[in-house]
Amino acid sequence: MATGRTHRPATRSRGIPEATVARLPLYLRALTALSERSVPTVSSEELAAAAGVNSAKLRKDFSYLGSYGTRGVGYDVEYLVYQISRELGLTQDWPVVIVGIGNLGAALANYGGFASRGFRVAALIDADPGLTGKPVAGIPVQHTDDLEKIIKDDRVSIGVIATPAGAAQQVCDRLVAAGVTSILNFAPTVLSVPDGVDVRKVDLSIELQILAFHEQRKSGEETAAGDGALPAAVTPRDDSADQGPDGDVPAVMPA
């Protein structure tokens, strides 16, 4: 779902692969749910199932953090929550600006999970003068004319772009010029950024297209099963050559 340049000296200096970094939030979500139920320890198999990965991959990921668990006991839930939160930089407050307060931007502003995960919505910004001053999720919308001042005053380093595609690159350029070094992009376009700026892209249409691909494949398998034969498209083969360096099969992306 998310793609873009990465620049994380802290994790790279510790030798943590990007694939592992991408799975840490999955582990944290599962661990937080266990913590809320006052579960003190969890086995690698239980945690892997809750996070949707296999246990061998989980143990390898945690070895990069220096966590190996205790044989016969498992992992300490509260310690892992703290350790992963620290590794992800969630033990401090991160001010975030959301640019583009249409339906999607307003939905993001109303999302209650930011604060509990170390993020604070510092400002909502939109180019429509008719929205200026109107509260969304209790925060008054500010005009894009004030974008640079807002970023400087609130020391914002993370920006969320929820604008139409045509405006996204210009907004991105202004965010970067003002000092933002990490961008979460919901606009259906690829952004160009300089080295040292991270972009994570969330494109719901791509995710739906990938699901459509799998649905079509499953329909073909069901049809073939009814005919008593496997279609050529699903003939068993060795996929090892298609796997990435961490054993992951690369995501299917439309051309």
C-alpha positions in Angstrom: 0.0 0.0 0.0 2.7 2.4 0.8 5.7 3.2 -1.3 8.3 5.9 -1.6 11.8 6.9 -0.7 13.2 6.1 2.7 15.9 7.8 4.7 16.2 6.4 8.2 19.8 6.7 9.5 18.8 5.6 13.0 17.4 2.2 11.9 20.0 1.7 9.1 22.8 2.2 11.6 21.3 -0.6 13.6 21.0 -2.8 10.5 17.2 -3.2 10.6 15.9 -4.0 7.1 13.1 -1.9 5.7 10.9 -4.9 5.4 11.2 -5.4 9.2 10.5 -1.7 9.8 7.3 -2.1 7.8 6.1 -4.9 10.0 6.9 -3.3 13.3 3.5 -1.3 13.3 1.7 -4.7 12.8 3.4 -6.1 15.9 2.7 -3.0 17.9 -1.0 -3.0 17.0 -1.3 -6.7 18.1 0.8 -6.1 21.3 -1.3 -3.0 22.2 -4.5 -5.1 22.0 -2.9 -7.7 24.3 -1.8 -5.0 26.7 -5.3 -3.6 26.8 -6.5 -7.1 27.9 -3.7 -7.2 30.6 -2.0 -10.2 28.9 1.5 -10.3 30.4 3.4 -12.5 28.0 2.8 -13.9 24.5 4.5 -16.6 22.5 6.0 -16.0 19.1 3.3 -18.2 17.5 0.4 -16.3 19.1 1.8 -12.9 18.3 2.7 -13.9 14.7 -0.9 -15.1 14.1 -2.3 -11.9 15.6 0.0 -9.8 13.3 -0.6 -11.9 10.2 3.0 -13.1 9.7 4.8 -16.4 10.3 6.5 -17.0 13.6 10.0 -17.6 12.1 9.8 -14.1 10.4 8.7 -12.6 13.7 11.5 -14.1 15.6 14.0 -12.8 13.0 12.5 -9.3 13.1 12.7 -9.2 16.9 16.3 -10.3 16.8 17.2 -7.1 15.1 15.7 -5.3 18.1 17.7 -7.5 20.5 14.6 -9.2 21.8 14.7 -13.0 21.9 12.0 -13.8 24.4 12.3 -16.5 27.1 12.0 -20.2 26.2 8.7 -21.6 27.6 7.5 -18.1 28.6 7.5 -16.0 25.4 7.8 -12.2 25.1 7.0 -9.6 27.7 4.1 -7.7 26.2 4.7 -4.4 28.0 8.4 -4.3 27.3 7.9 -5.1 23.6 5.3 -2.3 23.3 7.8 0.1 24.8 10.7 -1.2 22.7 8.9 -1.1 19.4 7.3 2.3 20.2 10.8 3.6 20.9 12.2 2.1 17.7 9.4 3.7 15.6 9.9 7.1 17.3 6.5 7.0 19.0 7.7 7.9 22.5 7.7 11.5 21.5 5.0 13.9 20.2 5.0 14.3 16.4 3.0 17.4 15.2 1.3 16.7 11.8 -0.4 19.0 9.3 -3.1 17.7 7.0 -3.4 19.6 3.7 -6.6 19.2 1.8 -9.8 19.1 4.0 -12.2 17.5 1.6 -14.1 14.3 2.5 -10.9 12.3 2.9 -9.0 15.1 4.8 -11.9 15.6 7.2 -12.1 11.9 7.8 -8.4 11.8 8.6 -8.8 14.8 10.9 -11.5 12.9 12.8 -9.5 9.8 13.1 -9.0 9.1 16.8 -5.9 6.9 16.5 -3.4 9.7 16.0 -3.1 10.8 19.6 -2.8 7.3 21.0 0.0 6.5 18.6 2.3 9.5 19.2 0.9 12.0 16.6 -0.8 15.3 17.1 -2.8 17.1 14.4 -1.2 20.5 14.6 -3.2 22.1 11.8 -5.7 21.5 9.0 -5.0 23.5 5.8 -7.0 24.0 2.7 -7.0 26.4 -0.3 -10.7 27.1 -0.2 -11.3 30.4 1.5 -14.8 29.2 2.4 -13.4 26.6 4.7 -11.0 29.0 6.6 -12.0 29.2 10.2 -14.5 26.4 10.1 -13.8 23.7 12.7 -13.2 20.1 11.7 -12.7 17.7 14.5 -12.5 20.7 16.8 -9.6 22.3 14.9 -10.2 25.4 12.8 -9.2 25.1 9.1 -6.4 27.5 8.1 -5.7 28.8 4.6 -2.8 27.5 2.5 -1.3 31.0 2.4 -0.3 30.4 6.0 1.3 27.0 5.4 4.9 28.0 5.8 4.3 30.0 9.0 2.3 27.1 10.5 5.0 24.6 9.8 7.6 26.9 11.3 5.6 27.8 14.4 4.6 24.2 15.2 7.9 22.7 14.1 6.1 20.3 11.9 8.2 17.6 10.2 5.4 15.3 8.9 2.8 16.4 6.4 -0.3 14.6 5.1 -1.4 15.4 1.6 -5.1 14.7 0.9 -5.6 17.1 -2.0 -6.7 16.4 -5.6 -3.9 15.0 -7.8 -3.4 18.2 -9.7 -2.5 20.2 -6.6 -0.4 17.5 -4.8 3.1 18.2 -6.2 2.8 22.0 -5.6 1.7 21.3 -2.0 4.5 18.8 -1.6 7.1 21.3 -2.9 5.9 23.9 -0.4 5.9 21.4 2.5 9.5 20.4 1.7 10.7 24.0 1.2 9.2 24.8 4.6 11.1 22.0 6.3 8.8 19.0 6.2 10.9 15.8 5.7 8.2 13.1 5.8 5.1 13.0 3.7 2.1 10.7 3.7 0.5 11.0 0.3 -3.2 10.1 -0.3 -3.4 12.0 -3.6 -3.5 9.6 -6.6 -0.2 10.7 -8.1 3.5 10.0 -7.6 5.4 12.8 -5.9 8.9 13.9 -6.7 11.0 14.8 -3.7 14.6 15.5 -3.0 16.9 13.0 -1.2 16.4 13.0 2.5 12.6 13.3 2.3 10.4 10.2 2.9 7.2 9.7 1.0 4.7 7.0 1.8 1.9 6.7 -0.7 -1.6 5.3 0.2 -3.6 4.5 -3.0 -6.9 2.8 -2.3 -7.6 2.3 -6.0 -4.4 0.3 -6.4 -5.3 -1.9 -3.4 -8.8 -2.5 -4.9 -7.2 -3.5 -8.2 -4.9 -6.0 -6.4 -8.0 -7.5 -4.7 -9.7 -7.7 -8.0 -6.8 -9.6 -9.4 -7.0 -12.1 -6.6 -10.8 -12.4 -6.9 -10.4 -13.1 -10.6 -7.8 -15.7 -9.9 -10.0 -17.4 -7.3 -12.9 -17.4 -9.8 -10.7 -19.1 -12.3 -9.6 -21.7 -9.8 -13.3 -22.5 -8.9 -14.2 -22.8 -12.5 -11.3 -25.1 -13.2 -12.1 -27.2 -10.1 -15.6 -27.7 -11.5 -14.1 -28.9 -14.8 -11.7 -31.2 -12.9 -8.5 -29.5 -14.1 -6.1 -26.7 -13.1 -5.9 -23.7 -15.5 -2.4 -22.9 -16.8 -2.4 -19.6 -14.8 -2.5 -21.5 -11.5 -0.2 -24.5 -12.4 2.1 -25.1 -9.4 5.6 -23.8 -9.8 8.6 -22.7 -7.8 8.1 -19.1 -6.7 11.4 -18.8 -4.9 13.0 -16.8 -7.7 10.3 -14.2 -7.3 11.0 -13.6 -3.6 12.7 -10.5 -2.3 15.9 -10.6 -0.1 13.8 -11.0 3.0 11.7 -13.8 1.6 8.7 -11.6 0.7 6.9 -11.9 -2.6 6.9 -8.5 -4.2 3.6 -6.8 -4.3 1.6 -7.0 -7.6 1.4 -3.4 -8.9 -0.5 -2.4 -12.1 1.5 -1.0 -14.9 
